[in-house]
Amino acid sequence: MPRFSVIVPVYEVQAYLHACLDSVLGQSYRDLELIAVDDRSPDGCGAILDDYAARDDRVRVLHLEENVGLGRARNAGMPHATGDYLLFLDSDDTLTPGALRALADRLDETGDPDVLVFDYARTYWWGGTRRNVLAHVLAEASASTFTAAERPEILDLLMVVWNKVYRRDFVEREGFTFPPGYYEDTPWTFPVLLSAERIATLDRICLYYRQRRQGNILSTTSRKHFDAHEQYARVFRFVDARPALAHWRPFLHAKMGEHCLDILSKPDRLPPSDRAEFFRRTAEMFHAHRPPDGRVPAELRVLEGSYAGYVLRRRATRTGRDLQRRARQARTATAARAVRARSLLRRPLDPHLAVYSAFSHRGMLGDPAAVYRAARELAPHIRGVWVVADEERAASLPPGTPFVLPDTAEYRRVTERATYFVNNVNWAGTLVKRPGSVHVHTHHGTPLKYAGADLLEKPGARLHFDVPQMLRRADRWDHSLVANRHSELVWERAFPCHFTSLRSGSPRNDVLVRGDEERARATRQRLGIPESDTVVLYAPTRRDYRRDGLVERIDLARFAADLGEGRTLVVRLHPTLADGPARGLGLSELHRRGVLVDATDEPEVQDVLLAADVLVTDYSSVMFDYALLDRPVVVHADDWDAFRASRGAYLDVTAGPPGHVTRSYRELAWLFASGTWADEESARLRAAFRERFCEYDDGRAAERVVRAVMLGEPLPEPSGDPGLLPAQTAGRDLLTPS
């Protein structure tokens, strides 16, 4: 019989689930069982849980046949618990290192109390941490065990289930269970603490309470917040059935009033049309459970009046500073913007209009271009308009392509009316997302480097990024395109916003999957590469530990010479380095002299990939795209530790590479001189890499996006196992910042 049964209800948390489970199974105290309840989660949580269960016999997984909600999912796990104590852990939270050892020691010290209350800290998406402000209550009560009557301040702590462990036979004897609905912790926590004969505390942070930027169910605008009334009604019925607890009624009466007024005070909880009804039902319940002595705290007397009186009181209590702030905000909004906003709401969206952009309006490129071409074929009734930076970019568009320039009247008219928006970077902050519009974010590729909110942990890497602004713009996404499960997990973690991951594959890579030999020959001819030559493509990424992003890792002239006759070195720099000093430091001159080919200015990277016979890169995401061609890849990782320390990486590409890894120029040169770059080991590594990262790419990604987003057809489930691949155990750590 284990000491602890950790029950984890799981629903739509695949971006956080690894960290949660690892925080339990990685505890130094190992006398535990973990009961994970898959509450019919529609994402990859079920497969993740099964993977953990296959590797650790302390894990048991229950797959529910239907979604039942948080409380009843916990109930489903309790009959399977065999431990002395129950610990309910939410699946986006984590235990702190050493937490279970500290809890076990405290239980032994206090003689196995009915309930042990421990401390927690809130951890915020932007990297901050804040301890429970009532931690002193735990410290002051640490001398011995007690009842709630002896220390009623214990009931001032956050009324949640997860900051306590419960003796299982006490829970079973009293028959405690969770009800359905929101605020399900309330009718569990009050009865448990009021019934416990021995309560102990531990003045130690044992749990990190994740404050998600979005996704907290209690921060969702919904009528489900009315569940609070019934949850408190359950508490009152519990007390009514136990005359010995009758003296708690005034306390619970006040708690109920405070809690419901707190819900009403939050602007994001209730639809405006429901606020008066919520107040009325709260007031009715407040009156029905009024204590016999009639005493009501002054701050709750507003519940004895009308909703109009409540509103007036709220207005009267606003501070002068708040009023001044609102006035300043109102003055800064221009009259023209206000007029445009009003007209925007009156004009209907055009269901046959889509707006496209790529790489900050550089032209018809990448994933948006592939989606645009597929839409012209499959949904010709939808007119596509491109946003391009200037007339020069417009000239590069195919003849007859509709376009607009940013910050023009035509741009405003199009973006105010369009239904569909497709981009591989965020739209400008001035673009307002209208209800009913659909934003598709394609990204640039499979993520290796930290992105989004994860950049907050890397101050040097976020030098040129305004992360909060980035996330506010990402709030407009409806669909995030992913090519593999790794990308899905990373984007959901790095961009904590409300969007749906579309397992479509990468539209721009459809051409790589199909393999276009004619296009490859045309590219070689355009670049002046002899048809019979072996093309070695070198595509490095930028470095965040240098302000200009440039680090010369290889002597390109020497490398081109060492490759020998019959091999052409093609170099493609990262787009952010295209206009920097890299080319002026010798690349352009080497290209002019015919030593190598500079393909940095080629509009479509896929053309360059098709033309290459082997890719040499460091940590560029282009390796994930090139793997689709099933051609050799060499990872030159001579500064991997510095790169990972400065920018952060979601996986160790040197541990599970798509080909041979070199750590010095000598190794790189030998690899090509010996022919090892294309040996059987290279093929084996590439096959494993392709299995993991080319999961959803089958050459029909663009078609999937158009059919799912614009034509409303169901998206077929991609082929292959959506769970973690057993051979890729390193992937379990991809969301744990290094």
N, C-alpha and C positions, 0 to 999 in steps of 0.2 A: 504494500500500500504506500503510494508516494506521499510526501508531505504536502505538496501543492498540486491542485488541479487548476490549470490556467485555461479558462474558457474564452475563446476569441471568435466572436461573430464577424463574418466577413461579407462585405458587399461593396463592389465597385471601388476597391482600394488597391488595385494592382501596382500603382506607382509607389505605395508605401508599405506593402505587405511584407516584402523581404526584410526591411528594417525591423518591422514589428516582430516577426518570427525569429529572426536572428538575435534580437535582444533577449528573447526568452531562452532559446536553445543554447545561446552562448554564455549563459550565466555560469559562474564558477560553482554554484550550488546546483547539483544535477538531479536531486531527488524530486522529480516533477513529471507530470504528464501534461501534454498540450492538446486540448480538444478544440479543433477548428471547425466552425459551423459555416459551411458555404450556403449563404442565404439566397440561393439561386442567382448568384452574381452573373451578370451578362458578359463580363469581360473575362480576362484570363486568370482570375483568382482561383478558380477550381483546379486548373491545371498546375498552378504554382503550389497549392496546398498538397496535391497528390505527389508532386515531386519531392517536397519536404518529407512527407510520410514514407516515401520509398527509401529515403536516406537516413531516417531517424526513427527508431521504433518507439520513441516517446510521443510521437505525433499520431493522433487519430483524427480522421477527417469525416465529417458528416455532410453529405450533399442533400439539402432539402429539395423536395419536389416542386415547391413553390416559394415565392418570396413572402416571408411572414413578418419582417421587420425586426428591429434590433432586440426588443424585449423578448419576443417569443423565440428568436434564434438562440438567445441565452438559455431560455427554458429548455430548448431541444438538447443543449449540451449537458445540462445538469444531471440527468439520469445516468449518463455515461461516466460521471466523475467518480473516482475511487479515492481521491486524496483526502488527507485530514482537513485541509483548508481549500476554499474556493477563492480564486482570484479572477475577476472579470476584466479582461484587457480589450479595449477597443482597437481595431485592427489598423488604425493609422497612428496609434501612440506606441511608445516604446518603454521598456523597463530600463532603468539606469544600471550601469555595471555594478555588480555586487548587491543588487537590491534583494534578491531572494535569500542570500546568506544573511543579510541584516534582518529581514523579516523572520527567518527561522530562529535566529538567535534571540530576537525580542519575544517571540512566542514561547520559547523555552524559559526565558527569564521571568515572564509574567504568568506562567502556568497554564498555557493554552486557553486564553480568553475566548468569549463568543465572537468578538469582533476586534480586529486590530486596525486602527486608522493610521495611515502614513501620509507623508507629505509628497507634494508634486511641484513641478515647475512648468509654466507655459513656455513653449518654444514656438517662435514666430517664423513665418516663411522667409522673412527678410534677415534672419539670423539672430535676432534678439532672444533673450531668455529672461523670464521674470518668475520669481518664486511666489508661491501662495502667500498673499498678504496676511493671512491669519495663521501663519506658521507658529506664532507664539502660543496659540491655544494648545498645540501638540506638546510643546516644550513644558508648558505650565502643568499639563496633566500627566506627565511622564513618571511621577513618583510611584504610582500603583494603579491597579485596576479600579474601575468605578462604574456607576450607572449614569444614564443620562440625567436622572433627577439630581444626582450629586454634582454633576458638572454639565449643566444645560448649555453652556457655551459650545459644547461639541456639536450642537445642532445648528450653530451659526456657520459651520464650514459648508463648502459647496456640496449641495445635496446630489451627489453622484455616486455611482456604484463602484467605480474603478479605483478609488483612493482608499480601499479597505480590503482586508481578507476576512473570510467568514468561516467559522468552524462548520464543517459540512453537516455533522449530526444536529447542530443547533438549527440550521436552515431547514433540514428535512423534518425535524420535530415540529417546528412552527409552521411548516407548509408554505414558506415564502416563494412566490413566483413573480414574474414580470408581466404586467398587462400590455396589451397592444397600444400603439399610438405614440405621439410625442410625449416628452417629459415622463417617460416610463420609470426613470430612476426615483421620482418623488414617492410613489406608493410602495416602493421597495425600501428606500433608505429610512424614512421616518419610522415605519413599523419595526424595522430591524433594530434601529438604535433604541427605540422606546422599549423593546422587548428584551434586549440583551441584559443579562445579569452581571456580566463582567466585560468591560470595554477597556482596551489598552491603546496607547499611542506610541508612535515611533517618529521622533523628530529628525527625519532623514528624507531627502528627496529620492523616492524610489521609482518615480514615473515621470516621463516627459509627455505633457499634454499638448499635442500638436495643434497649433492655431492655423488652420488652413486658410489661405487667402480667400478661397471660395470653396464651396462644397459642404460646409457645416450645415446639417439639416435644420438646426434650430435658428439659423440665420436666413432661411429661405422664406420668402413671402408666400403664405399659404393659410387657408382656413384650418389647417391641422393644428395651429396654435390654440384653437378652442379646446383641444384635448386636455389642456391644463386644468380646466374646470372639473372634468370627470376624474382626473388623476387625484385631485385634492378631495373629491367626493369619496374616492376609495379610502383615502387616509382617514377621513371622518368616520366612515362606516367601520373601519378597523378599530378605532378608538371607542365608538359606540358599543361594539360587541365586547369590550373589556372594561368594565366599570372601574377597575383599578387605575386606568389611564385617563379617566375623565378630567383630571386636573390639567391635562395638556391641551385642552380645547382652546383656551384663550391664546396660548402660544401659537398653535397651529392656525387659528383664525387670523392672527396678524401675519404669519408667514404666507398664508394664501393670498391675502390682500397685497402684500409687498411684491410677491412674485408676479401676480397678474398685472399689477400696475407697471412693473418693470417690462413685461412683455409689451404692454400697450405703449410704453414710452419709446420703444425701438422702432424707427421708421421703416426698417426692412422686414418686419415680422408680419404685419397684417395688411391686406389690401385696404386702401382708404375707405372703401364702401362698407367694410366690415368692422371698423374701429368702434363705431357707436354701439353696435350689437355686442361686441366683446365687452365693452364697458358695462352695458346693461346687465349682461349675464353674470359678470363679476360682482356687480352691486347686489344682484339678487342672491347670489351665493353668500356674499359677505353678510347680508341681512339674515339669511336663513340660519347661519352658524354663529350668530352673534353671541358672545358669552352671557351668562345669566346676569352678571353684574352690569352689563351694558357699557363697559369701558372700551373705548376705541382710541388707539394712539392718534395724536393730532395729525400726523402725516397721512393717515388713512381715512380721515373724516371726509375727504373728497368723494369717497365711495357712498356716502349717505346722501349725496346730491345728484345732479343730473350730468349727463355727458357734456352739455354746453358749459356747465360750471367747471368741469374738469379742464376743458379746452381753455377757458378763460384763465384759469389758475396756471396752467402750463405757460401760457403767453406771458402772464405777469411775472413769472419767476425767471424769465430769460434775463441774462445779465446784459448790462449796457455794452460790454465788449462784444457779445454775440450780435447784438443789434447793429453795432458799428461795422462789424465784419460783413454782415449781410448787405449793409448799405454800400460798402466798398465794392463788393462783388457785383452788385446791381449796376453800379456806375461804370464798371469796366466793360460790361457787355455793350457793344455798339448797337445803335439803332438798326443798322443795316442787317446785322446778324439776327436780331430779334424778328425783324420782318421776314427774313428768309426762312427762319425756323418755323414761323407760323404758316407760311405758304407751303413749306415742306410737308407739314402734317395734313394739309388739305389736298395736295396732289397725289393721286394713287401711284403706286409702283408700276412700272412697265414689266409685265411678266415675260416679255420677249427681248429683254435688254440685259447684256452681260458686259462687265468692265474687266479688263485684264491689265496686269502690269507685271514686270519682272525686273529684279535687280535694280530697284529704285529708278524705274522708268527708262532702262537702257535699251529696250526694244523687245521684239518678239523672240523671247528666249526661254530656255529651260522648261520646267513643268507647265507653267501657264501657256506657253506656246503649244505644247502637245495637247493640252486640254482644249485650247481654241480650235486646233485643226480637227480634233475628234468631234467637237460640237458642230462645226460647219457640216460635217458629214452626217452625224446622227440626229442633230437637232437644228436643222437649217432655219427653223422659224425663229431661233434666238439670234439676235443681232449682236455681234461681238465688237466692242470698241476698245482700242488700246490707248493707254496713257503713256506717252513718251516724253522725255525730258525737254527736247527742243526740236527744231526743224531738221537738224542734222540726223538725229535719231529717227525722225519720221521718214527721212529719205531711205533708210535701210529697210523699211517695211515692204512687204510684197505690194506690188501695184494694186490700188483699189482698196487697201485695208483701211477701214475707218479708224481715226485716231483723234485724240484731243491732247492739248498741252496743259500742264498743271496750272492752277490758279487763273484760269480763264473762265469766261462766262459759259463756254461750251462744256468745259470740265465740270463746272458746278451743276449744269443742267443734267448732264449724263449721270453723275454720281448721286444726284438727288432722286433720280427716277429708277435707276437700275435695280434689278432684283438679285442678280448674281455678281459677286466680286471674287476674282481669282488672282492671287498674288503669291510670290515666294518670299516676300518681306512684308513687314507691317505697312499698312496704309498710313498716311499722315494723320496726326492727331486731330486735325480739323475736320476729317471726314466723319460725319455722323452716321452711325448705323441705325437705319430705320427698322421698326418692327416689320417683319415679313421678308426682309432682305436676307440673303444667304451668302456668308463669307467663307471661302475655301482657302485655307493656307496650305501651301504645298511644301514649304521648307526648302532647304538647299540640298539635302541628302541625309544619309544616316549619321547621327551625331556621335562623334568621338570626343570632341572637346566640350567642356562645360558650356552651358547656354542658359539664358533666362535667369530665373531666380537663383540657380546654383552659382552664378557668377558673383553673388553677394559674398561668397566665401573666398573669393580670389580678388582682392582689391586691385592688384596690378592688371589683371585681365579685363576688369570692367572700366578701365580708364576712359574708353570711348563709348561706353554704354550707360544710358540712363535706365536702369533696370525697372524702377517703378513705372516710368513712362512706357517702357516696352510691354509691361504686363497690362497696363490700362489699354493699350492698343490691341493686345492679344485678346482682351475681353470680347472683342467683336467677332472672333472666330466662331464659326458653326461647325466646320469640319477641318480636321488636321489629317493630312495624308501620311500614311506610314507604309514602309516597305517590309517591315519585319517587326517582331514582338519587341526587340530591343528598342527600336525607335518609339514605339507606342508607350512603353514604360517611361522612357526618358522625357518625352514631350509632356506627358501628364504630370510628371514631377517638376520639370523645369518651368512649365507654364501652368500654374494652378488656376485655371480659368474654366469656364463652362463651355466645352466643345466636345464633339464626338470624334473619336479616332476612326478614320475610314481606312480599312485594310485593303487598299486599292493597289499597292505597289507604286512605283515612281513613274509617272507618265513620260518624263523625258527619257527614261531608260528603255521604253518599249523598243526603240530602234536597236539597242544593244542586245536585247533578248532575241530579236529576230535575226540580227546580224546582216548588215547591209554591205555586201562586198563592193557593189558599184559605188556607194557613197564613200567607202574607204579608199578606193582607187582614185576617186575624184579629189579627195582631200590630199592624198599623197602627191598627186599631180599639181595641185594648187600650191603646195608647199615646196615643190621642187625636189622631192625625194625619189631616188631611183626605184623603179618598181621591184627590183630583185633584192633591195636592201632589207635587212632586219632593222626595224624601227624600235629604238629604246627611248621611251618617254620618261622624262624626269619631271615630276610635278610636286614641288615642295609646298608646304603651307607656311603661314606667317608665324612669327614668334612673339609672344606677349611679354617676354622679358627684355625685349628691345623696343624702344619707343617707336622706331620706324618700322618695326616688324621684320626687318631683314637680318638674317644671319647666314653668311656664306658657308655652307656646310661642305661644299664640294668645289674643287678647282675644275670648272666645266671644260676648259680647254684640255687639261690633262685627261679627264674622263673620256672626252670625245676621241682623243688620240689612242688611249689605252683600249678602247672598244675595237679598234682596228678596222681593216678594210671590210666592206660589205655591211657595215652597221652605221646607221645614222642616229645621232643623238638629237632628240627633239625636246625642247624645254618649254614648259607652260607654267608661268608664275601664278601665284594666288591673285585673284582679282584686286585685292587691296594693295598689292605691290606693283600693279601694272604701270602706274604713273609715278612710282617712286624712284629712288636711286638705284634699284637693282639693275635696271637695264643700262643706266648710265655708267655703272661700274664695270661694264665689259660685255654684257649679254648682247646688246645691239651690235657692237663691233664684231663679236664672234659670229653673229648671224650674217653680217655684211661680208665677212671674209669667207663664208661658207664652211666654217668649222663645225657649226651646228645649225639647227633650225629653231628660231624663236617663234613659237605658236601661241604666245600669250594673247595676241589680238584676234585669234580665231573666235568668232562669235559663239559657236556652239562647242562646248567641251566634248560632247558625244562624238563629233566628227574626228577630233584628235584621238580619242580613245579607240575608235574603230580603226584608225590608221596605224595604231601601235601594236607591236608584237609582244612587248613586255613593258610593264610599268615599274619604275623605280620611284618611290615616294617615301616620305617620312611619316607624317601623321595627318595627311590630307584625307578628307572624307571621299575623295575621288577613288580610293581603293575599293570602297564598297560598290561603286558603280562598275568599275573595271572588272570586278570579280564575275559579273554577269557574262562576260565574254569567255570565261574559262581559259584565260591566258596567264602566263607566269607573272607574278608580282614579287618585288623585292622591297622590303621595308628597311630603310637606312635610318637606324635609331641611335645615332651617336650622342644625342643630347636628350634622350628620353626622360631622364630624371629631372632635368631642368625644365623641360617642357611641361611635364605633369605637375611639377611643383608650382609653376607660374600660372598655367591656364586651368589645370585640372582635367582629368580624363575619366570617362565613364567605364572604360575597360582597359586592361593592359594588353595593348595590341602586340606587344612582344611575346606575350604568353600564349596567345591564340592567333597567330598572324596568318595572312593569306598566302604566305610564301616564306622564303628564307629571310632571316633578319641579319643585318650587318651592323657593326658598331664602330667601324673605322673605315677609312677610304681603302686601306690595304685589303680588308676583307671584301669590300665591294668589288674592287678591281679583280681580285682572284676569282670571285664568283662567276664573272663573265669570261675571264680568260680560261677557266677550267670547264665551262659549260654547265656548271652545277646549277645555275639559275633556272634551268628547265629540266631538272632531274625528277625522279619518282617521288622524292620527299616533298619537292615543291608542289607536285600535283596532289599529294595526300593532304598537305596543309590547306591547299586551295579548296579542295572538296569539302573539308570540314567547315571552312569559313563560308563557303557558298550555302551550305546547308543551314547555317545559322542566320546569315544576313541577307540572303536572296529569297526569303520565304514566300513573299507575296508577288514577286515580279515574274510574270509569265508572258509579257508582251501585250497585255490588254488593259493596262492600268488606266490610260486616258479614257478608253471606252467605259470602264467601270465608273469613273468619276462622272462622266456625262450622264450615263444611265441612272446612277443613283441620285445625283444632285439635281440635274435639270429635267430628267424625264420621270423621276419619282419611282423608278423601278427598284425592287429589293436588291440589295448587294449580296451576291452569293458568297458563302463562307469560303475563304481561300483554302486551297488544298494544303495538306501537311498538318502536322501536329502543332497547335497553337501554343502548347506549353513550352517549358524550358527543355532544351535538349540535354539528356543525361551527360553527354560527353563534354558539354560546355558549362561545367560547374562554375567557372570564373564569372559567368554571367549573373550569378546570384548577387554579386557585389556591385553591379553596374550602377546602382542608385545610392551607393554608400560613398559620400565624398571622401577622397583620400586626403 
